[in-house]
Amino acid sequence: MEQATAIISSGSVVGAEPEMAEMESLDRVQCEQCRDGNHSACAELLKRHEKRIARLMWRFSRDRGTQAELVQEVFVQAYLSLPRYKPSGVPFEHWLVRIGTRVGYQFWKTQSRGRKMVPLTEAVDAPAAEEEANDPSAAAAMLHQLLALLPPADRLVLTLMYFEECSIKEIARRAGWNVAIVKMRAYRARNRLKAIIEEKKMAETLRDMVYGTP
């Protein structure tokens, strides 16, 4: 574990991001180099995908310190699992994103086990008046808070669906579930979220934050 962390922390970030086909080719080459014990190639391989994984882990925590810890955990798990990765199966980035999704989901599950029950009327902060008009980022932050009131599995489905814009099939691949389970959880999660929004009387507030107050 310590060796994995040291390798991930070393090396320099590749300056310009290569085109997709070029990046996938470079990923395959460096995966093979990693298997041969080339630590520099491992560091560059993971660093090249750091921004993508950081964006993904922001979906799971909007605390910068926690986000950084989750990114590190994703890279450690990827490094340890690299000998089992088959480039002929899926592109490295897709494989890495699946690891990230499951790391984030496990983080939520751990959080939920230690969470105290909070009344819905106190669980989400009301936005400041100046934030309410035509501010999608503020709406996204509030939606993130609302989703946190759902069970982790429901929260994951809606987060991937609305923030990552994943299809049902892609959610199933990322989470390791079958399509039928994802459909069921999506239906249940939407109903639960709708009930929370209605109970907190937040539908108009969210709409105004995105589209502006008429």
ROLO-663816 format. One record per residue (C-alpha): residue number from 0; residue in three letters; z, x, y. Coordinates in nm, 3 decimals. Example, Ala and Ser with C-alpha at 12.3 -4.5 7.8 and 13.67 -1.06 7.14 Angstrom:
<rs>
<r><nr>0</nr><rest>ALA</rest><up>0.780</up><east>1.230</east><north>-0.450</north></r>
<r><nr>1</nr><rest>SER</rest><up>0.714</up><east>1.367</east><north>-0.106</north></r>
</rs>
This chain:
<rs>
<r><nr>0</nr><rest>MET</rest><up>0.000</up><east>0.000</east><north>0.000</north></r>
<r><nr>1</nr><rest>GLU</rest><up>0.089</up><east>0.277</east><north>0.246</north></r>
<r><nr>2</nr><rest>GLN</rest><up>-0.234</up><east>0.459</east><north>0.163</north></r>
<r><nr>3</nr><rest>ALA</rest><up>-0.432</up><east>0.142</east><north>0.227</north></r>
<r><nr>4</nr><rest>THR</rest><up>-0.267</up><east>0.093</east><north>0.566</north></r>
<r><nr>5</nr><rest>ALA</rest><up>-0.332</up><east>0.454</east><north>0.663</north></r>
<r><nr>6</nr><rest>ILE</rest><up>-0.701</up><east>0.431</east><north>0.572</north></r>
<r><nr>7</nr><rest>ILE</rest><up>-0.745</up><east>0.105</east><north>0.760</north></r>
<r><nr>8</nr><rest>SER</rest><up>-0.578</up><east>0.248</east><north>1.071</north></r>
<r><nr>9</nr><rest>SER</rest><up>-0.793</up><east>0.561</east><north>1.069</north></r>
<r><nr>10</nr><rest>GLY</rest><up>-1.155</up><east>0.610</east><north>1.163</north></r>
<r><nr>11</nr><rest>SER</rest><up>-1.342</up><east>0.496</east><north>1.469</north></r>
<r><nr>12</nr><rest>VAL</rest><up>-1.489</up><east>0.157</east><north>1.541</north></r>
<r><nr>13</nr><rest>VAL</rest><up>-1.867</up><east>0.151</east><north>1.514</north></r>
<r><nr>14</nr><rest>GLY</rest><up>-1.998</up><east>0.122</east><north>1.869</north></r>
<r><nr>15</nr><rest>ALA</rest><up>-2.277</up><east>-0.135</east><north>1.847</north></r>
<r><nr>16</nr><rest>GLU</rest><up>-2.275</up><east>-0.411</east><north>1.588</north></r>
<r><nr>17</nr><rest>PRO</rest><up>-2.584</up><east>-0.380</east><north>1.363</north></r>
<r><nr>18</nr><rest>GLU</rest><up>-2.818</up><east>-0.668</east><north>1.288</north></r>
<r><nr>19</nr><rest>MET</rest><up>-2.715</up><east>-0.890</east><north>0.997</north></r>
<r><nr>20</nr><rest>ALA</rest><up>-2.958</up><east>-0.748</east><north>0.737</north></r>
<r><nr>21</nr><rest>GLU</rest><up>-2.880</up><east>-0.393</east><north>0.848</north></r>
<r><nr>22</nr><rest>MET</rest><up>-2.507</up><east>-0.463</east><north>0.839</north></r>
<r><nr>23</nr><rest>GLU</rest><up>-2.520</up><east>-0.609</east><north>0.488</north></r>
<r><nr>24</nr><rest>SER</rest><up>-2.715</up><east>-0.305</east><north>0.369</north></r>
<r><nr>25</nr><rest>LEU</rest><up>-2.465</up><east>-0.070</east><north>0.532</north></r>
<r><nr>26</nr><rest>ASP</rest><up>-2.179</up><east>-0.271</east><north>0.381</north></r>
<r><nr>27</nr><rest>ARG</rest><up>-2.321</up><east>-0.225</east><north>0.031</north></r>
<r><nr>28</nr><rest>VAL</rest><up>-2.362</up><east>0.149</east><north>0.080</north></r>
<r><nr>29</nr><rest>GLN</rest><up>-2.011</up><east>0.194</east><north>0.215</north></r>
<r><nr>30</nr><rest>CYS</rest><up>-1.858</up><east>-0.025</east><north>-0.058</north></r>
<r><nr>31</nr><rest>GLU</rest><up>-2.000</up><east>0.220</east><north>-0.310</north></r>
<r><nr>32</nr><rest>GLN</rest><up>-1.869</up><east>0.513</east><north>-0.105</north></r>
<r><nr>33</nr><rest>CYS</rest><up>-1.525</up><east>0.352</east><north>-0.101</north></r>
<r><nr>34</nr><rest>ARG</rest><up>-1.530</up><east>0.330</east><north>-0.478</north></r>
<r><nr>35</nr><rest>ASP</rest><up>-1.605</up><east>0.703</east><north>-0.485</north></r>
<r><nr>36</nr><rest>GLY</rest><up>-1.292</up><east>0.769</east><north>-0.278</north></r>
<r><nr>37</nr><rest>ASN</rest><up>-1.456</up><east>0.811</east><north>0.064</north></r>
<r><nr>38</nr><rest>HIS</rest><up>-1.171</up><east>0.702</east><north>0.293</north></r>
<r><nr>39</nr><rest>SER</rest><up>-1.378</up><east>0.744</east><north>0.609</north></r>
<r><nr>40</nr><rest>ALA</rest><up>-1.638</up><east>0.499</east><north>0.478</north></r>
<r><nr>41</nr><rest>CYS</rest><up>-1.360</up><east>0.250</east><north>0.393</north></r>
<r><nr>42</nr><rest>ALA</rest><up>-1.219</up><east>0.274</east><north>0.745</north></r>
<r><nr>43</nr><rest>GLU</rest><up>-1.561</up><east>0.220</east><north>0.906</north></r>
<r><nr>44</nr><rest>LEU</rest><up>-1.643</up><east>-0.066</east><north>0.668</north></r>
<r><nr>45</nr><rest>LEU</rest><up>-1.330</up><east>-0.257</east><north>0.759</north></r>
<r><nr>46</nr><rest>LYS</rest><up>-1.332</up><east>-0.167</east><north>1.128</north></r>
<r><nr>47</nr><rest>ARG</rest><up>-1.686</up><east>-0.302</east><north>1.162</north></r>
<r><nr>48</nr><rest>HIS</rest><up>-1.560</up><east>-0.647</east><north>1.063</north></r>
<r><nr>49</nr><rest>GLU</rest><up>-1.239</up><east>-0.631</east><north>1.266</north></r>
<r><nr>50</nr><rest>LYS</rest><up>-1.356</up><east>-0.860</east><north>1.548</north></r>
<r><nr>51</nr><rest>ARG</rest><up>-1.473</up><east>-1.128</east><north>1.305</north></r>
<r><nr>52</nr><rest>ILE</rest><up>-1.146</up><east>-1.125</east><north>1.113</north></r>
<r><nr>53</nr><rest>ALA</rest><up>-0.943</up><east>-1.121</east><north>1.436</north></r>
<r><nr>54</nr><rest>ARG</rest><up>-1.126</up><east>-1.437</east><north>1.550</north></r>
<r><nr>55</nr><rest>LEU</rest><up>-1.055</up><east>-1.601</east><north>1.216</north></r>
<r><nr>56</nr><rest>MET</rest><up>-0.686</up><east>-1.513</east><north>1.218</north></r>
<r><nr>57</nr><rest>TRP</rest><up>-0.655</up><east>-1.656</east><north>1.570</north></r>
<r><nr>58</nr><rest>ARG</rest><up>-0.714</up><east>-1.991</east><north>1.400</north></r>
<r><nr>59</nr><rest>PHE</rest><up>-0.392</up><east>-1.938</east><north>1.204</north></r>
<r><nr>60</nr><rest>SER</rest><up>-0.168</up><east>-1.804</east><north>1.479</north></r>
<r><nr>61</nr><rest>ARG</rest><up>-0.203</up><east>-1.796</east><north>1.856</north></r>
<r><nr>62</nr><rest>ASP</rest><up>0.066</up><east>-1.534</east><north>1.882</north></r>
<r><nr>63</nr><rest>ARG</rest><up>-0.106</up><east>-1.198</east><north>1.936</north></r>
<r><nr>64</nr><rest>GLY</rest><up>0.153</up><east>-1.002</east><north>1.741</north></r>
<r><nr>65</nr><rest>THR</rest><up>0.132</up><east>-1.234</east><north>1.440</north></r>
<r><nr>66</nr><rest>GLN</rest><up>-0.246</up><east>-1.237</east><north>1.461</north></r>
<r><nr>67</nr><rest>ALA</rest><up>-0.252</up><east>-0.857</east><north>1.443</north></r>
<r><nr>68</nr><rest>GLU</rest><up>-0.021</up><east>-0.862</east><north>1.140</north></r>
<r><nr>69</nr><rest>LEU</rest><up>-0.245</up><east>-1.113</east><north>0.964</north></r>
<r><nr>70</nr><rest>VAL</rest><up>-0.554</up><east>-0.902</east><north>1.034</north></r>
<r><nr>71</nr><rest>GLN</rest><up>-0.376</up><east>-0.601</east><north>0.887</north></r>
<r><nr>72</nr><rest>GLU</rest><up>-0.277</up><east>-0.802</east><north>0.579</north></r>
<r><nr>73</nr><rest>VAL</rest><up>-0.637</up><east>-0.914</east><north>0.527</north></r>
<r><nr>74</nr><rest>PHE</rest><up>-0.759</up><east>-0.556</east><north>0.540</north></r>
<r><nr>75</nr><rest>VAL</rest><up>-0.489</up><east>-0.431</east><north>0.304</north></r>
<r><nr>76</nr><rest>GLN</rest><up>-0.575</up><east>-0.702</east><north>0.050</north></r>
<r><nr>77</nr><rest>ALA</rest><up>-0.946</up><east>-0.629</east><north>0.090</north></r>
<r><nr>78</nr><rest>TYR</rest><up>-0.892</up><east>-0.257</east><north>0.035</north></r>
<r><nr>79</nr><rest>LEU</rest><up>-0.684</up><east>-0.318</east><north>-0.277</north></r>
<r><nr>80</nr><rest>SER</rest><up>-0.939</up><east>-0.569</east><north>-0.412</north></r>
<r><nr>81</nr><rest>LEU</rest><up>-1.247</up><east>-0.364</east><north>-0.326</north></r>
<r><nr>82</nr><rest>PRO</rest><up>-1.294</up><east>-0.223</east><north>-0.681</north></r>
<r><nr>83</nr><rest>ARG</rest><up>-1.348</up><east>-0.582</east><north>-0.800</north></r>
<r><nr>84</nr><rest>TYR</rest><up>-1.594</up><east>-0.676</east><north>-0.526</north></r>
<r><nr>85</nr><rest>LYS</rest><up>-1.956</up><east>-0.718</east><north>-0.643</north></r>
<r><nr>86</nr><rest>PRO</rest><up>-2.212</up><east>-0.677</east><north>-0.361</north></r>
<r><nr>87</nr><rest>SER</rest><up>-2.466</up><east>-0.868</east><north>-0.570</north></r>
<r><nr>88</nr><rest>GLY</rest><up>-2.245</up><east>-1.177</east><north>-0.552</north></r>
<r><nr>89</nr><rest>VAL</rest><up>-2.184</up><east>-1.254</east><north>-0.183</north></r>
<r><nr>90</nr><rest>PRO</rest><up>-2.220</up><east>-1.047</east><north>0.137</north></r>
<r><nr>91</nr><rest>PHE</rest><up>-1.913</up><east>-0.837</east><north>0.215</north></r>
<r><nr>92</nr><rest>GLU</rest><up>-1.837</up><east>-1.033</east><north>0.532</north></r>
<r><nr>93</nr><rest>HIS</rest><up>-1.829</up><east>-1.362</east><north>0.341</north></r>
<r><nr>94</nr><rest>TRP</rest><up>-1.599</up><east>-1.209</east><north>0.082</north></r>
<r><nr>95</nr><rest>LEU</rest><up>-1.374</up><east>-1.074</east><north>0.357</north></r>
<r><nr>96</nr><rest>VAL</rest><up>-1.362</up><east>-1.411</east><north>0.534</north></r>
<r><nr>97</nr><rest>ARG</rest><up>-1.250</up><east>-1.577</east><north>0.209</north></r>
<r><nr>98</nr><rest>ILE</rest><up>-0.965</up><east>-1.329</east><north>0.183</north></r>
<r><nr>99</nr><rest>GLY</rest><up>-0.878</up><east>-1.398</east><north>0.547</north></r>
<r><nr>100</nr><rest>THR</rest><up>-0.878</up><east>-1.773</east><north>0.490</north></r>
<r><nr>101</nr><rest>ARG</rest><up>-0.639</up><east>-1.743</east><north>0.197</north></r>
<r><nr>102</nr><rest>VAL</rest><up>-0.411</up><east>-1.500</east><north>0.383</north></r>
<r><nr>103</nr><rest>GLY</rest><up>-0.389</up><east>-1.745</east><north>0.673</north></r>
<r><nr>104</nr><rest>TYR</rest><up>-0.330</up><east>-2.039</east><north>0.441</north></r>
<r><nr>105</nr><rest>GLN</rest><up>-0.048</up><east>-1.853</east><north>0.264</north></r>
<r><nr>106</nr><rest>PHE</rest><up>0.103</up><east>-1.774</east><north>0.606</north></r>
<r><nr>107</nr><rest>TRP</rest><up>0.107</up><east>-2.144</east><north>0.691</north></r>
<r><nr>108</nr><rest>LYS</rest><up>0.261</up><east>-2.233</east><north>0.355</north></r>
<r><nr>109</nr><rest>THR</rest><up>0.538</up><east>-1.979</east><north>0.409</north></r>
<r><nr>110</nr><rest>GLN</rest><up>0.595</up><east>-2.114</east><north>0.759</north></r>
<r><nr>111</nr><rest>SER</rest><up>0.612</up><east>-2.474</east><north>0.639</north></r>
<r><nr>112</nr><rest>ARG</rest><up>0.881</up><east>-2.395</east><north>0.382</north></r>
<r><nr>113</nr><rest>GLY</rest><up>1.113</up><east>-2.267</east><north>0.652</north></r>
<r><nr>114</nr><rest>ARG</rest><up>1.024</up><east>-2.517</east><north>0.923</north></r>
<r><nr>115</nr><rest>LYS</rest><up>1.277</up><east>-2.764</east><north>1.053</north></r>
<r><nr>116</nr><rest>MET</rest><up>1.161</up><east>-3.120</east><north>1.095</north></r>
<r><nr>117</nr><rest>VAL</rest><up>1.087</up><east>-3.197</east><north>1.461</north></r>
<r><nr>118</nr><rest>PRO</rest><up>1.031</up><east>-3.550</east><north>1.596</north></r>
<r><nr>119</nr><rest>LEU</rest><up>0.666</up><east>-3.608</east><north>1.681</north></r>
<r><nr>120</nr><rest>THR</rest><up>0.756</up><east>-3.695</east><north>2.038</north></r>
<r><nr>121</nr><rest>GLU</rest><up>0.898</up><east>-3.343</east><north>2.083</north></r>
<r><nr>122</nr><rest>ALA</rest><up>0.659</up><east>-3.143</east><north>1.867</north></r>
<r><nr>123</nr><rest>VAL</rest><up>0.370</up><east>-3.092</east><north>2.110</north></r>
<r><nr>124</nr><rest>ASP</rest><up>0.407</up><east>-2.988</east><north>2.470</north></r>
<r><nr>125</nr><rest>ALA</rest><up>0.230</up><east>-3.200</east><north>2.728</north></r>
<r><nr>126</nr><rest>PRO</rest><up>-0.030</up><east>-3.005</east><north>2.926</north></r>
<r><nr>127</nr><rest>ALA</rest><up>0.022</up><east>-2.915</east><north>3.287</north></r>
<r><nr>128</nr><rest>ALA</rest><up>-0.161</up><east>-3.143</east><north>3.529</north></r>
<r><nr>129</nr><rest>GLU</rest><up>-0.404</up><east>-2.872</east><north>3.636</north></r>
<r><nr>130</nr><rest>GLU</rest><up>-0.500</up><east>-2.811</east><north>3.272</north></r>
<r><nr>131</nr><rest>GLU</rest><up>-0.594</up><east>-3.170</east><north>3.200</north></r>
<r><nr>132</nr><rest>ALA</rest><up>-0.933</up><east>-3.177</east><north>3.369</north></r>
<r><nr>133</nr><rest>ASN</rest><up>-1.235</up><east>-3.054</east><north>3.178</north></r>
<r><nr>134</nr><rest>ASP</rest><up>-1.065</up><east>-2.768</east><north>2.994</north></r>
<r><nr>135</nr><rest>PRO</rest><up>-1.185</up><east>-2.731</east><north>2.634</north></r>
<r><nr>136</nr><rest>SER</rest><up>-0.961</up><east>-2.427</east><north>2.575</north></r>
<r><nr>137</nr><rest>ALA</rest><up>-0.651</up><east>-2.625</east><north>2.671</north></r>
<r><nr>138</nr><rest>ALA</rest><up>-0.767</up><east>-2.908</east><north>2.445</north></r>
<r><nr>139</nr><rest>ALA</rest><up>-0.816</up><east>-2.658</east><north>2.162</north></r>
<r><nr>140</nr><rest>ALA</rest><up>-0.463</up><east>-2.524</east><north>2.213</north></r>
<r><nr>141</nr><rest>MET</rest><up>-0.319</up><east>-2.875</east><north>2.203</north></r>
<r><nr>142</nr><rest>LEU</rest><up>-0.523</up><east>-2.962</east><north>1.893</north></r>
<r><nr>143</nr><rest>HIS</rest><up>-0.390</up><east>-2.644</east><north>1.730</north></r>
<r><nr>144</nr><rest>GLN</rest><up>-0.037</up><east>-2.770</east><north>1.798</north></r>
<r><nr>145</nr><rest>LEU</rest><up>-0.119</up><east>-3.113</east><north>1.658</north></r>
<r><nr>146</nr><rest>LEU</rest><up>-0.270</up><east>-2.967</east><north>1.342</north></r>
<r><nr>147</nr><rest>ALA</rest><up>0.051</up><east>-2.770</east><north>1.292</north></r>
<r><nr>148</nr><rest>LEU</rest><up>0.222</up><east>-3.102</east><north>1.222</north></r>
<r><nr>149</nr><rest>LEU</rest><up>0.007</up><east>-3.155</east><north>0.912</north></r>
<r><nr>150</nr><rest>PRO</rest><up>0.073</up><east>-3.016</east><north>0.563</north></r>
<r><nr>151</nr><rest>PRO</rest><up>-0.089</up><east>-2.670</east><north>0.524</north></r>
<r><nr>152</nr><rest>ALA</rest><up>-0.373</up><east>-2.791</east><north>0.298</north></r>
<r><nr>153</nr><rest>ASP</rest><up>-0.472</up><east>-3.070</east><north>0.539</north></r>
<r><nr>154</nr><rest>ARG</rest><up>-0.440</up><east>-2.833</east><north>0.831</north></r>
<r><nr>155</nr><rest>LEU</rest><up>-0.666</up><east>-2.578</east><north>0.663</north></r>
<r><nr>156</nr><rest>VAL</rest><up>-0.942</up><east>-2.831</east><north>0.595</north></r>
<r><nr>157</nr><rest>LEU</rest><up>-0.954</up><east>-2.957</east><north>0.954</north></r>
<r><nr>158</nr><rest>THR</rest><up>-0.922</up><east>-2.608</east><north>1.103</north></r>
<r><nr>159</nr><rest>LEU</rest><up>-1.219</up><east>-2.482</east><north>0.902</north></r>
<r><nr>160</nr><rest>MET</rest><up>-1.413</up><east>-2.800</east><north>0.969</north></r>
<r><nr>161</nr><rest>TYR</rest><up>-1.364</up><east>-2.821</east><north>1.346</north></r>
<r><nr>162</nr><rest>PHE</rest><up>-1.283</up><east>-2.468</east><north>1.462</north></r>
<r><nr>163</nr><rest>GLU</rest><up>-1.494</up><east>-2.268</east><north>1.214</north></r>
<r><nr>164</nr><rest>GLU</rest><up>-1.762</up><east>-2.539</east><north>1.182</north></r>
<r><nr>165</nr><rest>CYS</rest><up>-1.768</up><east>-2.509</east><north>0.803</north></r>
<r><nr>166</nr><rest>SER</rest><up>-1.941</up><east>-2.756</east><north>0.573</north></r>
<r><nr>167</nr><rest>ILE</rest><up>-1.749</up><east>-2.921</east><north>0.289</north></r>
<r><nr>168</nr><rest>LYS</rest><up>-1.908</up><east>-2.676</east><north>0.044</north></r>
<r><nr>169</nr><rest>GLU</rest><up>-1.817</up><east>-2.375</east><north>0.257</north></r>
<r><nr>170</nr><rest>ILE</rest><up>-1.456</up><east>-2.495</east><north>0.290</north></r>
<r><nr>171</nr><rest>ALA</rest><up>-1.441</up><east>-2.528</east><north>-0.088</north></r>
<r><nr>172</nr><rest>ARG</rest><up>-1.573</up><east>-2.172</east><north>-0.130</north></r>
<r><nr>173</nr><rest>ARG</rest><up>-1.334</up><east>-2.024</east><north>0.124</north></r>
<r><nr>174</nr><rest>ALA</rest><up>-1.026</up><east>-2.205</east><north>-0.003</north></r>
<r><nr>175</nr><rest>GLY</rest><up>-1.107</up><east>-2.179</east><north>-0.374</north></r>
<r><nr>176</nr><rest>TRP</rest><up>-1.100</up><east>-2.559</east><north>-0.419</north></r>
<r><nr>177</nr><rest>ASN</rest><up>-1.364</up><east>-2.791</east><north>-0.560</north></r>
<r><nr>178</nr><rest>VAL</rest><up>-1.574</up><east>-3.011</east><north>-0.333</north></r>
<r><nr>179</nr><rest>ALA</rest><up>-1.406</up><east>-3.335</east><north>-0.445</north></r>
<r><nr>180</nr><rest>ILE</rest><up>-1.062</up><east>-3.202</east><north>-0.346</north></r>
<r><nr>181</nr><rest>VAL</rest><up>-1.192</up><east>-3.091</east><north>-0.005</north></r>
<r><nr>182</nr><rest>LYS</rest><up>-1.344</up><east>-3.435</east><north>0.061</north></r>
<r><nr>183</nr><rest>MET</rest><up>-1.020</up><east>-3.607</east><north>-0.037</north></r>
<r><nr>184</nr><rest>ARG</rest><up>-0.810</up><east>-3.376</east><north>0.179</north></r>
<r><nr>185</nr><rest>ALA</rest><up>-1.048</up><east>-3.409</east><north>0.475</north></r>
<r><nr>186</nr><rest>TYR</rest><up>-1.025</up><east>-3.790</east><north>0.458</north></r>
<r><nr>187</nr><rest>ARG</rest><up>-0.646</up><east>-3.780</east><north>0.429</north></r>
<r><nr>188</nr><rest>ALA</rest><up>-0.609</up><east>-3.516</east><north>0.702</north></r>
<r><nr>189</nr><rest>ARG</rest><up>-0.823</up><east>-3.709</east><north>0.951</north></r>
<r><nr>190</nr><rest>ASN</rest><up>-0.614</up><east>-4.021</east><north>0.897</north></r>
<r><nr>191</nr><rest>ARG</rest><up>-0.290</up><east>-3.830</east><north>0.940</north></r>
<r><nr>192</nr><rest>LEU</rest><up>-0.413</up><east>-3.659</east><north>1.255</north></r>
<r><nr>193</nr><rest>LYS</rest><up>-0.537</up><east>-3.987</east><north>1.397</north></r>
<r><nr>194</nr><rest>ALA</rest><up>-0.196</up><east>-4.144</east><north>1.333</north></r>
<r><nr>195</nr><rest>ILE</rest><up>-0.019</up><east>-3.855</east><north>1.508</north></r>
<r><nr>196</nr><rest>ILE</rest><up>-0.250</up><east>-3.875</east><north>1.810</north></r>
<r><nr>197</nr><rest>GLU</rest><up>-0.202</up><east>-4.252</east><north>1.833</north></r>
<r><nr>198</nr><rest>GLU</rest><up>0.175</up><east>-4.228</east><north>1.793</north></r>
<r><nr>199</nr><rest>LYS</rest><up>0.194</up><east>-3.968</east><north>2.068</north></r>
<r><nr>200</nr><rest>LYS</rest><up>-0.057</up><east>-4.162</east><north>2.281</north></r>
<r><nr>201</nr><rest>MET</rest><up>-0.267</up><east>-3.849</east><north>2.330</north></r>
<r><nr>202</nr><rest>ALA</rest><up>-0.620</up><east>-3.978</east><north>2.271</north></r>
<r><nr>203</nr><rest>GLU</rest><up>-0.698</up><east>-4.026</east><north>2.640</north></r>
<r><nr>204</nr><rest>THR</rest><up>-0.537</up><east>-3.695</east><north>2.735</north></r>
<r><nr>205</nr><rest>LEU</rest><up>-0.748</up><east>-3.501</east><north>2.485</north></r>
<r><nr>206</nr><rest>ARG</rest><up>-1.066</up><east>-3.680</east><north>2.593</north></r>
<r><nr>207</nr><rest>ASP</rest><up>-0.996</up><east>-3.613</east><north>2.962</north></r>
<r><nr>208</nr><rest>MET</rest><up>-0.923</up><east>-3.247</east><north>2.895</north></r>
<r><nr>209</nr><rest>VAL</rest><up>-1.263</up><east>-3.204</east><north>2.729</north></r>
<r><nr>210</nr><rest>TYR</rest><up>-1.483</up><east>-3.432</east><north>2.938</north></r>
<r><nr>211</nr><rest>GLY</rest><up>-1.292</up><east>-3.458</east><north>3.263</north></r>
<r><nr>212</nr><rest>THR</rest><up>-1.110</up><east>-3.749</east><north>3.423</north></r>
<r><nr>213</nr><rest>PRO</rest><up>-1.356</up><east>-4.014</east><north>3.549</north></r>
</rs>
